[in-house]
Amino acid sequence: EAGVAQSPRYKIIEKRQSVAFWCNPISGHATLYWYQQILGQGPKLLIQFQNNGVVDDSQLPKDRFSAERLKGVDSTLKIQPAKLEDSAVYLCASSLATGWQPDQPQHFGDGTRLSIL
Amino acid sequence: QQPVQSPQAVILREGEDAVINCSSSKALYSVHWYRQKHGEAPVFLMILLKGGEQKGHEKISASFNEKKQQSSLYLTASQLSYSGTYFCGTANGQNFVFGPGTRLSVLP
């Protein structure tokens, strides 16, 4: 079974520029998560999709971050404009959960390491 | 509402045992455990559901005390491959939150 695919693996941009990340979840996984992981900290949920609907985006800085999952499969996360504090690893995860199912594990991609200069 | 993990870091010799704790102030439905090696994605280890069950995965097991909203991860006869950062993730109500992590280093 293919895992969660993310691209690019690394991205370096200057502050105020824009950047986009792509994620393809495991086939058949209804729920997709985007996390921000700052060095030395645990992953912080930015947005959770179930199919193509948003379940939770309460911690997404909506003035600069946006995400979409148009066909309920792959997803993109965009930052515009980027700030220095956005330097982090952006992780995508997926699970079989089709609703509130706290017994379903999350499977992570390798992440995108973003550096803001 | 982020869970608290202890210790923050632990250093072991190969073959020694370790316990990592995770606690929450909220009533929990489940606790997830993941291990992340440097520069890699978190890898799922196990899920504990409310009910006080204990699970095992090779020489790694965990327990969940529903009354205390605490979970413990037990690493027995640690191997070099156990090195990494261990995160618990707690599910309460409609939210899932990862803890800050415990860095485990196993030395030969």
Interface residues (C-beta under 8 A of the other chain):
Chain A: V4 Y35 G40 Q41 G42 P43 K44 L45 D56 L91 W100 P102 D103 P105 Q106 H107 F108 G109 D110 G111
Chain B: Q2 Y29 S30 H32 Y34 E40 A41 P42 V43 F44 I47 L49 F87 G89 A91 Q94 N95 F96 V97 F98 G99 P100 G101
